[in-house]
Amino acid sequence: MVPKTDDTLLGRIVAYFTTSKLTPLFILATFVLGVFAVWKTPKEEDPQIVVPMVDVMVPYPGATAKELEEQVVKPLERTIWEIDDFPVEYVYAMARDDFAIVTARFYVNSPLQPSLVQLYDKLYGNIDKAPGGGVSLTPGGPRVMPLIKLKDINDVANVCLTLYSEHYGDYDLRRMAQELADELQELPTTAEITITGGRTRAVRVALDPEALAARHLSPLQVAQMVHAANWELPAGKMHRADEEILVRAGPYLTRPEEVANLVVGVFEGRPVYLRDVATITDGPGEVDNYVLFGVGPAWQMGREALGKEIEWPEGVRDHVLPAVTIGIAKKKGTNSVTLARAVERKLALLRKQILPPDVHVCLTRNYGHTAGEKAEELIRELIITVAAVVLLIGVFLSWRDALVVGIAVPMVLSITLFWCYCVGYTLNRVTLFALIMSIGILVDDPIVDVENIHRHFSTRRLPPIQAIIHAVNEVRPPIILATFGVITTLLPMAFVGGLMGPYMRPMPVNASVAMLMSLVVALVATPWCANKFLKHYAPEPVTTRRRTEEEQDELHGRHHPLFRAYERVMGAILDHRPLHWLLYAGVAALMGLSMLLVATKQVLVKVLPYDNKSEFDVIIDMPEGTPLEETTRVAMALGDYIRTVNEVSDYQIYAGTASPFNFNGMVRHYFLRRGGNVADIQVNVVGKHYRTQQNHDIASRLRPILHEIAEPYGARIKLVEPPPGPPVLDTLVAQVYGGDRKTQVAVARKVRDIFDETPDIVDVDWYYEDDQRQERIVADKEAIARHGLTEEAVVKSLRMAVAGLDVSYLRTTGELKPVPIRLRFPVSHRVRVEDLKEIRLPTPAGTLVPLSELV
């Protein structure tokens, strides 16, 4: 028989579950689902938000920035806006010589796949306007091959392994890294694996201009002969004696010696071999980047403080060593912790097989470790919260009442975690923050229930079960009102627009679900637990005798010192009107003082707290035209100071190339950083529990010193911290519109100067490339035609001499990457324009014409 004290629906539910045998099964199932959710829910460093941006990259060699703007960028922008139902909010574009990029920003939460299909259809539907291949954005316009690239959170490397050695150079480290990356690709949770730093293997053919001229050969003729000599194709089938035989013609070039022995021409009736006109070298290509690894004072603190072990060879005089970094991204929906642990296990097995003893490996990024730490922090917060509540209830009520509350709180979090798993949320710093934030408010409902049940048990007027049901129903209206009051306060945050919306949504949603689950537990599980764990009693017999005043005081706890102190203070305030106004004035003064803390910046107002990660980046931009070696020297000068900072465990310098980008760099397009004038320094510090300052405070402390070091070199640097919210281009962005290009640049320069002079603004930069010194070699069309040559031959010969040309590939076994055959002039012959003008081109008449006569 179900005892009843309330005929309403909720009253019947409370009465039913107070004695139901289903309630313990519900409690048990709740804990099982909670454990399952903690085990199976993917743990990640950053939330899985869709950064709605797609890049359309357009290489157009030979075109100026102005040509690209007029003939490619503007038509491409119009093409994007013309697409039907295409959810584009903004379109950004950048044009420079030889290259343009157009970025389309979608509306938040718009379906990306249908939009990308429409974009592909619109662009490649214009192939018919450009006969001969390529895409023309306007009828008769230039043919281009746009590359559409979409980067999302899953492209961020969750784990980075940096290989460094005191005995091996970047070339050897890169080859080891390629083999290691090939093995790591077999892990089921890995997605894209990138290798940053080191030179790849190439067959370098350094052409000798004098030897070419002496044998009446041009660089283009040599390139054509090398390309034509490296062929192998199936030639068909032959039938002979009732047997079918496959025929292949070739073969490919497989060894550098075969390349050196190629016949590239005939002079005076004798064959000219490639080795006669060039020096062939099999090995690393020319240096176009530097990656270096260094350590700080905290490198020896060990795995507990750093989450990794760092090896540094003894007796090394250099502060940095050559390095190569492997970046490992995870598949969508997989667990960062699982990926990190799988990589560490695989690395432990492969290290002895692939890496020599004097090649060291450091985990320079491990988002799986930090994601696991945050999940463990949630468990710790839960245990501390439950212990504190249980202790408080145990002291002021009884240990049995404390046990009831101690069961209710983990139940609420278990249901909430399982709900997160079901709707696809991951355990990341945003969802965990929401759960930790809600712990403080979800304990209210069970505590109110237990306190009122305890009060009714003290009166002994009703039988225990009736007292439980009556006590819960008595406080049910305020509990429901308080629950939905909190939800009403939090839920509007779920409708925030822009990129902040999906980033913030887990906070109000998870907290609201936790509050609803708290209400359910208070109405279903708490009465049953009270029935099972509270000490039952025999109700007092019904009598008409009134309790004495002493009995009433004892019943309501009026003899307690705290009650007496509260009664004296509040009684005096209620009995004396002047004290009313004094109380009002005190409350108003406290509110004014609290608001004054914000006005005086003693308390800073932020949307989200700093994440206090253990990393930050130093972005270095040198003036245009700065050589790679000078940029590296500046980065090393900054690194020399960074290595003296007590909190720093290790740092990596990436000069001339982009470092493995993080969540912030994805939106800022740091992965496009290339060239001799750019560098990054990624800095890792000790864990937050082993330092006294937050990551933001460390970066703020280092910023003025690093700026002072960089200023004499003309470098502009930025200290970039992991953002507490969604990634943005910059904290403060000013966009300049209108007028001609010259006016825009002048106004933008003034705005930049104003930012520089503003005290509270730091790390000012602008998205404009300064002019770089150029030397133009102008072809003389009449002279070229008079000698029977073409301008194409002149331009391509110059390009091959200076930039080099991969004319073919060595088809060798045992290599994980193609080995290019690269033709180029030696460094000594491409320092001055006068050297290039000595290049001689053979004419159809059999004579040699120096380039100086053609330009």
KOLSEMI-431441 format. One line per 8 residues: for each residue x negated, y negated, z of C-alpha. Coordinates in steps of 0.25 Angstrom, whole numbers, plus 5000, padded with zeros to 4 digits. Each point is the difference from the previous one (the first is absolute). Example, Ala and Ser with C-alpha at 12.3 -4.5 7.8 and 13.67 -1.06 7.14 Angstrom:
BEGIN
4951:5018:5031; 4994:4986:4998
// end
This chain:
BEGIN
5000:5000:5000; 4995:4986:4996; 5001:4990:5011; 5006:4987:4996; 5000:4986:5006; 5002:4992:4987; 5009:5003:4989; 4993:4992:4989
4992:5007:4989; 4986:4996:5006; 5005:5004:5014; 5004:5014:4995; 4986:5001:4994; 4993:4997:5013; 5009:5010:5007; 4998:5011:4990
4985:4999:4999; 4998:4998:5016; 5003:5015:5001; 4998:5006:4986; 4991:5011:4997; 4997:4993:4987; 4993:4988:5007; 4987:5008:5004
4999:5005:4986; 5001:4986:4994; 4989:4995:5010; 4991:5012:4996; 5003:4998:4985; 4997:4985:5002; 4986:5003:5005; 4997:5010:4990
5004:4990:4989; 4991:4990:5006; 4988:5009:5000; 5003:5004:4986; 5001:4985:4996; 4987:4997:5006; 4993:5012:4994; 5006:4998:4986
5002:4985:4998; 4988:4994:4991; 4991:4992:5008; 4994:4988:4993; 4993:4987:5003; 5008:4991:4991; 5015:5000:4998; 5006:5006:4987
5005:4988:4994; 5001:4998:4985; 4991:4988:4996; 5008:4996:4987; 4989:4996:4991; 4995:5005:4986; 4988:4995:4993; 5000:4999:4984
4985:5000:4997; 4996:4995:4986; 4986:5001:4995; 4997:4992:4988; 4985:4999:4997; 4996:4987:4993; 5012:4992:5004; 4999:4987:5008
5008:4998:5012; 5008:4989:4993; 5003:5010:4988; 5004:5011:5010; 5009:4990:5007; 5007:4996:4987; 5000:5013:4992; 5001:5011:5011
5004:4994:5014; 5012:4992:4996; 5006:5010:4990; 4998:5011:5011; 5007:4991:5011; 5012:4998:4990; 5001:5015:4997; 5000:5003:5015
5011:4990:5002; 5008:5005:4988; 5002:5014:5005; 5015:5003:5004; 5003:5003:5015; 4985:4999:5003; 4999:4996:5015; 4988:4990:4998
5000:4989:5010; 4986:4994:4997; 4990:5001:4989; 4985:4996:5002; 4990:4999:4989; 4985:4998:4999; 4991:4999:4988; 4985:4999:4998
4991:5003:4988; 5003:5014:4995; 5010:5004:5010; 5014:4996:5005; 5009:5006:5011; 5015:4998:5002; 5006:5004:5014; 5015:5002:5000
5005:5000:5015; 5014:5007:5001; 5011:4997:5010; 4997:5008:5013; 5006:5014:5000; 5003:4999:4985; 4999:5014:4993; 4986:5000:4994
5000:5012:4990; 5012:4995:4992; 4994:4986:4999; 4986:5006:4996; 5007:5008:4989; 5007:4988:4994; 4986:4992:5001; 4993:5011:4992
5012:5001:4990; 4999:4985:4998; 4985:4999:4998; 4998:5012:4992; 5012:4998:4991; 4992:4989:4994; 4990:5009:4993; 5006:4998:4987
4997:4986:5000; 4985:5003:5001; 4996:5009:4988; 4987:5008:5003; 5003:5003:5014; 5002:4992:5013; 5011:4991:5005; 5004:4987:4994
5008:4991:5010; 5004:4991:4988; 5002:5003:4986; 4987:4999:4993; 4993:4997:5014; 4987:5007:5004; 5000:5015:5003; 4997:5003:5014
5001:5013:5009; 5007:4996:5013; 4997:5009:5012; 5011:5001:5010; 4995:5002:5014; 5009:5002:5013; 4993:5001:5013; 5007:5004:5013
4997:5003:5014; 4997:5015:4996; 4988:4995:4992; 4993:4994:5012; 4989:5009:5005; 5003:5006:5013; 4987:5006:5002; 4986:4995:4996
4987:5008:5000; 4988:4992:4999; 4987:5008:4996; 4987:4993:5003; 4985:5005:5001; 4986:4995:5003; 4994:5008:4989; 5010:5001:4988
5005:4988:4992; 5013:4996:4995; 4999:5009:4987; 4998:5013:5008; 5010:4996:5010; 5011:4998:4989; 4997:5014:4994; 5002:5006:5014
5013:4992:5002; 5005:5005:4987; 4998:5014:5004; 5006:4998:5014; 5012:4992:4994; 5003:5012:4991; 5001:5009:5011; 5008:4991:5009
5010:4999:4988; 5004:5014:5003; 5007:4996:5013; 5015:5000:4998; 5003:4987:5007; 4990:4991:4992; 5004:4992:4988; 4990:4990:4993
4985:5001:5004; 4991:4988:4996; 4985:4999:5001; 4994:4986:5002; 4986:4997:4998; 4988:5007:4994; 4996:5001:4986; 5005:5011:4991
4992:5009:4991; 4998:4995:4986; 4991:5003:4988; 4994:4986:4998; 4995:4996:4986; 4991:4988:5001; 4999:4995:4986; 4986:4994:4995
5003:4988:4991; 4987:5000:4994; 5000:5015:4997; 5014:4999:4994; 4995:4988:4991; 4988:5008:4996; 5009:5012:4995; 5011:4991:4994
5010:5004:5010; 5011:4992:5007; 5006:5003:5014; 5013:5002:4993; 4994:5011:4991; 4994:5007:5012; 5013:5000:5007; 5008:5005:4988
4990:5012:4998; 5000:5004:5015; 5015:5000:5000; 5001:5008:4987; 4990:5010:5005; 5008:5004:5012; 5012:5008:4994; 5006:5014:5002
5013:5004:4995; 5008:5013:4996; 4998:5002:4985; 5011:5010:4999; 5001:5015:4998; 4994:5010:4990; 5005:5014:4997; 4990:5011:4997
5001:5015:5001; 5013:5000:5007; 4995:4990:5011; 5004:4986:5003; 4987:4991:5003; 5001:4986:5006; 4990:4990:4994; 4995:4988:5008
4991:4990:4994; 4990:4991:5009; 4994:5001:5010; 5001:4988:5010; 4988:4994:5006; 4997:5007:5014; 4986:4995:5004; 4993:4987:5000
4989:5007:4992; 5010:5002:4989; 5004:4985:5000; 4985:4996:4999; 4998:5009:4988; 5012:4995:4992; 4997:4995:4986; 5005:4986:4999
4994:4996:4986; 4990:5002:4990; 4988:4991:4997; 4990:5002:4989; 5005:5014:4998; 4998:5004:5014; 5011:5002:5010; 5001:4990:5012
5003:5006:5013; 5007:4993:5011; 4988:5002:5009; 4992:4992:4990; 5009:4987:5001; 5004:5001:5015; 4997:5005:5014; 5009:5011:5005
5002:5001:5015; 5009:5010:5007; 5004:4995:5013; 5007:4989:5007; 5006:4988:4992; 4996:4986:5003; 5004:4994:5014; 5013:4992:5000
5004:5002:5014; 4994:5002:5014; 5006:5008:5011; 4993:4999:5014; 5003:5006:5014; 4995:4994:5013; 5003:5002:5015; 5003:4991:5011
4997:5001:5015; 5012:5009:5003; 4996:5011:4990; 4996:5009:5011; 5013:5000:5009; 5005:5013:4994; 5013:5006:4995; 5008:4996:5012
4998:4985:4998; 4998:5000:4985; 5008:5012:4995; 4988:5005:4993; 4985:5003:5001; 4990:4991:4994; 4986:5005:4996; 4989:4990:4998
4986:5006:4997; 4989:4997:5009; 4988:4991:4996; 5008:4993:4988; 4995:4986:4999; 5011:4995:4991; 5012:4995:5006; 5009:5006:4989
4999:5013:4991; 5005:5002:4986; 5014:5007:5001; 5012:5005:4992; 5014:5000:5005; 5011:5010:4997; 5014:4995:5001; 5011:5011:5002
5015:4996:4999; 5011:5009:5004; 5013:5005:4993; 5013:4993:5003; 5007:5005:5013; 4988:5008:5005; 4994:4998:5014; 4988:4991:5001
4995:5007:5012; 5001:5014:4993; 4992:4994:4988; 4989:4994:5009; 4999:5013:5008; 4999:5009:4987; 4990:4991:4994; 4991:5001:5013
5001:5015:5000; 4997:5001:4985; 4988:4990:5002; 4995:5009:5011; 5000:5012:4990; 4994:4993:4988; 4990:4992:5007; 4989:5011:5001
5004:5005:4986; 4999:4987:4992; 4993:4989:5009; 4985:5001:5004; 4997:4998:5015; 4995:4986:4997; 5013:4995:4994; 5009:4995:5010
5016:4998:5000; 5008:4990:5008; 5015:4999:5000; 5001:4985:4997; 5015:5000:5000; 5009:5010:5007; 5014:4996:5000; 5004:5014:5004
4993:4998:5013; 5006:4986:5003; 5014:5006:4996; 4998:5011:5010; 4996:4991:5011; 5012:4992:4998; 5009:5012:5001; 4993:5004:5012
5002:4986:5006; 5015:5002:4998; 4999:5013:5008; 4992:4993:5011; 5010:4989:5000; 5011:5010:5002; 4993:5007:5011; 4997:4987:5007
5014:4995:4998; 5007:5012:5005; 4990:5001:5012; 5002:4986:5004; 5015:5001:4999; 5000:5013:5008; 4992:4995:5010; 5008:4987:5002
5013:5008:5001; 4994:5010:5009; 4995:4989:5010; 5014:4993:5000; 5009:5011:4998; 4995:5014:5000; 4992:5010:4993; 5012:5007:4995
5005:4987:4993; 4986:4998:4995; 5000:5014:4993; 5013:4996:4993; 4995:4988:4994; 4987:5007:4997; 5007:5009:4991; 5009:4990:4993
4989:4990:4995; 4992:5011:4992; 5013:5005:4994; 5003:4986:4994; 4986:4999:4994; 5001:5015:4995; 5013:4997:4993; 4994:4987:4994
4987:5006:4995; 5008:5011:4993; 5009:4990:4994; 4988:4993:4994; 4995:5013:4994; 5014:5002:4994; 5001:4986:4993; 4985:5001:4995
4993:4990:5010; 4986:5003:5003; 4993:4998:5013; 4992:4988:4997; 4996:4987:5008; 5014:4994:4997; 5009:5011:5004; 4992:5004:5012
5000:4985:5004; 5015:5001:4999; 5001:5012:5009; 4991:4995:5010; 5008:4987:5001; 5013:5007:5001; 4995:5009:5012; 5002:4988:5010
5015:4999:4996; 5004:5014:4998; 4998:5004:5014; 5011:4990:5005; 5012:5009:4996; 4996:5013:5008; 4995:4991:5012; 5014:4993:5001
5007:5014:4999; 4991:5006:5011; 5001:4988:5009; 5015:5000:5000; 5000:5015:5002; 4991:4999:5012; 5009:4989:5006; 5013:5009:4998
4992:5012:5006; 4997:4991:5012; 5015:4997:5003; 5004:5015:4999; 5014:4996:4997; 5001:5009:4987; 4995:5014:4997; 4987:5000:4994
5004:5003:4985; 5012:4990:5002; 4990:4990:5005; 4991:5001:4989; 5011:4999:4989; 5006:4988:5008; 4986:4993:5001; 4997:5001:4986
5013:4996:4995; 5000:4988:5009; 4987:4994:4994; 5003:5005:4986; 5006:4986:4995; 4988:4992:5004; 4990:5011:4995; 5007:5000:4986
5000:4984:5000; 4986:4999:5004; 4996:5011:4990; 5007:4993:4988; 4995:4986:5005; 4986:5005:4998; 5003:5006:4987; 5007:4987:4995
4987:4992:5004; 4990:5009:4993; 5008:5005:4988; 4999:4986:4992; 4985:5002:4999; 5004:5012:4990; 5005:4990:4990; 4988:4991:4999
4997:4997:4985; 4987:5001:4992; 4988:5009:5003; 5002:4998:5015; 5014:5007:4999; 4995:5015:4998; 4988:4998:5008; 5008:4995:5012
5013:5009:4998; 4995:5012:5008; 4999:4991:5013; 5015:4996:5001; 5005:5013:4994; 4991:5010:5009; 5003:4991:5012; 5015:5000:4997
5001:5015:4998; 4992:5002:5013; 5011:4991:5008; 5011:5008:4993; 4993:5013:5004; 4998:4995:5014; 5015:4997:5001; 5003:5015:4995
4991:5006:5011; 5006:4991:5011; 5014:5005:4996; 4996:5015:4997; 4987:5004:5007; 4999:4992:5012; 5013:5004:5007; 4996:5015:4997
4986:4998:5006; 5006:4993:5012; 5009:5011:5002; 4989:5010:5000; 4989:4993:5007; 5007:4991:5010; 5002:5006:5014; 5015:5003:5001
5008:4997:5013; 5013:5003:5006; 5010:4988:4998; 5005:4993:5013; 5014:5004:5003; 5010:4989:4997; 5003:4992:5012; 5007:4986:5003
4989:4996:5010; 4993:4988:4995; 4984:5000:5000; 4994:4991:5011; 4992:4988:4996; 4987:5008:5004; 5004:5012:4991; 5003:4990:4988
4987:4993:5002; 4993:5014:5000; 5007:5005:4988; 4997:4988:4991; 4985:4999:5005; 5002:4986:5007; 4989:5004:5011; 4989:5001:4989
4990:4988:5001; 5001:4997:4986; 5015:4999:5001; 4999:4991:5012; 4990:4991:4993; 5009:4999:4987; 5012:4997:5009; 4994:4988:5007
4994:4994:4988; 5012:5001:4991; 5010:4997:5012; 4992:4987:5002; 5001:4996:4985; 5015:5003:4999; 5003:4993:5013; 4993:4987:4997
5003:4992:4987; 4987:4992:5000; 4993:5014:4999; 5008:5003:4988; 4994:4988:4993; 4986:5003:5005; 5002:5014:4994; 5004:4994:4987
4989:4991:4999; 4990:5011:5004; 5005:5008:4988; 5000:4989:4991; 4986:4996:5004; 4995:5014:4998; 5006:5000:4986; 4994:4987:4997
4986:5005:5004; 5001:5013:4992; 5004:4992:4988; 4988:4991:5003; 4991:5012:4999; 5004:5001:4985; 4998:4985:4997; 4986:5000:5006
4996:5013:4993; 4998:5007:5013; 5009:5010:4995; 5000:5002:4985; 5012:5004:4992; 4999:5011:4990; 5010:5009:4993; 4991:5012:5003
4989:5003:5009; 4986:5002:4995; 4998:5015:4997; 4986:5000:5006; 4994:5010:4990; 4985:5003:5000; 4996:4994:4987; 5000:4987:4992
4994:4996:4987; 4991:4988:4995; 5003:4996:4986; 4988:4993:4993; 5002:4992:4988; 4987:4993:4994; 5000:4990:4989; 5003:5005:4986
4987:5005:4993; 4993:5004:5013; 4992:5013:4997; 5003:5012:5008; 4987:5000:5007; 5003:4986:5006; 5014:5004:5004; 4994:5013:5007
4990:4991:5007; 5011:4991:5006; 5008:5013:5004; 4988:5005:5007; 4997:4987:5007; 5015:5001:5006; 4998:5014:5003; 4987:4997:5008
5009:4992:5009; 5011:5010:5001; 4991:5011:5004; 4997:4992:5013; 5015:4999:5004; 5001:5009:5012; 5014:5005:4996; 4995:5004:4986
4998:5015:4998; 4997:5000:4985; 5002:4992:4987; 4999:5002:4985; 4996:4990:4989; 5007:5001:4987; 4993:4990:4990; 5004:4999:4985
5012:5010:5002; 5013:5001:5008; 5000:5007:5014; 5011:5011:5002; 5012:4991:5002; 5009:5000:5012; 5015:4996:5002; 4996:4985:4999
4991:5002:4988; 5011:5007:4992; 5008:4987:4999; 4988:4991:4998; 4995:5009:4989; 4986:5001:5006; 4999:5013:4992; 4997:4991:4988
4988:4993:5006; 4988:5003:4991; 4988:4992:4996; 4987:4995:5005; 5005:4989:5008; 5010:5008:5009; 4997:5008:5012; 5008:5006:5012
4996:5004:5014; 5008:5010:5007; 4998:5000:5015; 5004:5010:5010; 5000:4997:5015; 5002:5009:5012; 5014:5005:5005; 5009:4990:5006
4999:5007:5014; 4985:4998:5000; 4999:4985:4997; 5005:4988:5008; 5004:4992:4988; 5011:5002:4989; 4996:5002:4986; 5005:4986:4997
4992:4994:5011; 4988:5007:4995; 5002:4995:4985; 5003:4986:5006; 4987:5000:5007; 4992:5004:4988; 5007:4991:4990; 4992:4987:5003
4987:5007:5001; 5002:5008:4987; 5004:4987:4993; 4988:4993:5005; 4991:5011:4994; 5007:5000:4987; 5001:4985:4997; 4985:4998:4996
5002:5011:4989; 5012:4993:4995; 5009:5012:5003; 5014:4999:5004; 5004:5011:5010; 5013:5005:5006; 5002:5009:5012; 5012:5008:4997
5007:5007:5012; 5010:5011:4998; 5013:4993:5000; 5010:5002:5011; 5012:4999:4990; 5001:5003:4985; 4988:4996:4991; 5001:4987:4994
4991:4993:4990; 4995:4990:5011; 5006:4994:5013; 5002:4987:4993; 5001:4998:4985; 5001:4988:4992; 5004:5001:4985; 4998:4989:4990
5010:4998:4988; 5001:4990:4989; 4991:4991:4992; 4989:5005:4991; 4989:5010:5004; 4990:4989:5004; 5010:4993:5009; 5004:5013:5007
4986:5003:5003; 4997:4986:5005; 5012:5001:5009; 4997:5014:5005; 4986:4995:5004; 5006:4989:5008; 5009:5009:5007; 4989:5010:5003
4992:4988:5006; 5012:4996:5009; 5000:5015:5005; 4985:4999:5003; 5002:4988:5008; 5012:5005:5008; 4995:5005:5014; 5009:5012:5001
4998:5006:4986; 4988:5009:4998; 4994:5008:4988; 5006:4991:4989; 4998:5005:4986; 5007:4998:4986; 5004:5009:4989; 4992:4993:4989
4987:5004:4995; 4989:4989:4999; 4994:4998:4986; 4988:5009:4998; 4988:4997:4991; 5002:5006:4986; 4991:5001:4988; 5008:5002:4987
4994:5006:4988; 5007:4995:4988; 5000:5008:4987; 4997:4993:4987; 5011:5006:4991; 4993:4995:4987; 4987:5006:5003; 5006:5013:5005
5008:5001:4986; 4987:4996:4992; 4992:5012:5006; 5012:5010:4998; 5002:5002:5014; 5013:4998:5009; 5002:4992:5012; 5005:5013:5007
4986:5006:4999; 4994:4988:5006; 5009:4999:5011; 5000:5015:5004; 4985:5000:4999; 4999:4989:5010; 5010:5006:5009; 4992:5014:4999
4987:4993:5003; 5005:4992:5012; 5012:5008:5006; 4997:5013:4995; 5009:5010:4993; 5004:5015:5004; 5000:5006:4986; 5003:5014:5004
4998:5010:5011; 4991:5011:5004; 5008:5013:5000; 4993:5007:5011; 5005:5010:5011; 4999:4998:5015; 5004:4986:4999; 5012:4995:5007
5001:4987:4992; 4997:4997:4985; 4985:4996:4998; 5000:4988:4990; 4989:4998:4989; 4998:4985:5002; 4993:4991:4990; 4994:4987:5005
4988:4991:4998; 4990:5000:5012; 5001:4990:5010; 4988:4993:4995; 5006:4997:4986; 5013:4995:5006; 4996:4989:5009; 5000:4988:4990
5008:4997:4988; 4988:4998:4992; 4996:5015:5003; 5014:5004:4994; 4998:4992:4988; 4988:5009:4996; 5009:5011:4998; 4999:5004:4985
5012:5005:4992; 4997:5008:4987; 5008:4995:4988; 5006:5007:4988; 4988:4996:4992; 4990:5007:5009; 4994:4988:5007; 5000:4996:5014
5007:4987:5005; 4997:4995:5014; 5012:4996:5008; 4995:4986:5001; 5003:4998:4985; 5014:5005:5002; 5004:4991:5012
// end
